[in-house]
Amino acid sequence: MRETLAGTGALVRLGLRRDRWLLPLWILGLALMTGSTASAAANLYPDVASRIEAAKTVNATAALVALFGRVYDPTSLGALSLIKYTAFMAAVLAILMVFITIRHTRTDEETGRLEMLSGGRLGRDAPLAAALVISFGASLVLGLLTAAALVAGGLPAAGSFAFGLGWAVTGMAFSAVSGVTAQLTTSARGAIGLGTVVIAITYAMRAVGDLAEPGPSALSWL
């Protein structure tokens, strides 16, 4: 096992150096965006009555439920203010992690970068392991920073960290999906395309589940 993972640490350091602008900008941008949205929502919906009215409007519009999801707790400021981030932006995050994972696996193979690095001591599983370390780590950092931004925006700590955990797990799940698609295809474009198809299918399943029942359905959770 050690031989197949030889060189993983070096690849992680190289990958982080290559993504030193891409990942920080995306992570900080998403975290700040959620925090500012939560802060602005406190002024838009200052009392429970205004939140319930807005939640009723969202839940009564099938197109909004399909696109963003359902507001399951109409009294919650967080549930209402982050409705666009729970499903739609989670899908954007999933696409980002698919891109990052493929970038450090199949794309590096196509460009010949891995072949050049293989001249040293590089195990067979090291590229995939390094890619997952980077994407998993980025997902965790994003989750923590997002939770902190939501708390700073005035939302309760428990719900904020639950939301951050949801984003972190989403990123890790679709990083793993793209790790599989990288093994099933012969090109980076094919791997990204297949990973995006999986995201689209799961997003559609979530939409059907949210539209089918007033409460969280098994299909939505899946």
Secondary structure, 3 states (H helix, E strand, C coil): CCCCCCCHHHHHHHHHHHCCCHHHHHHHHHHHHHHHHHHHHHHHCCCHHHHHHHHHHHHCCHHHHHHHCCCCCCCCHHHHHCHHHHCHHHHHHHHHHHHHHHHCCHHHHHHCHHHHHCCCCCCCCHHHHHHHHHHHHHHHHHHHHHHHHHHHCCCCHHHHHHHHHHHHHHHHHHHHHHHHHHHHCCCHHHHHHHHHHHHHHHHHHHHHHHHHCCCCCHHHHC
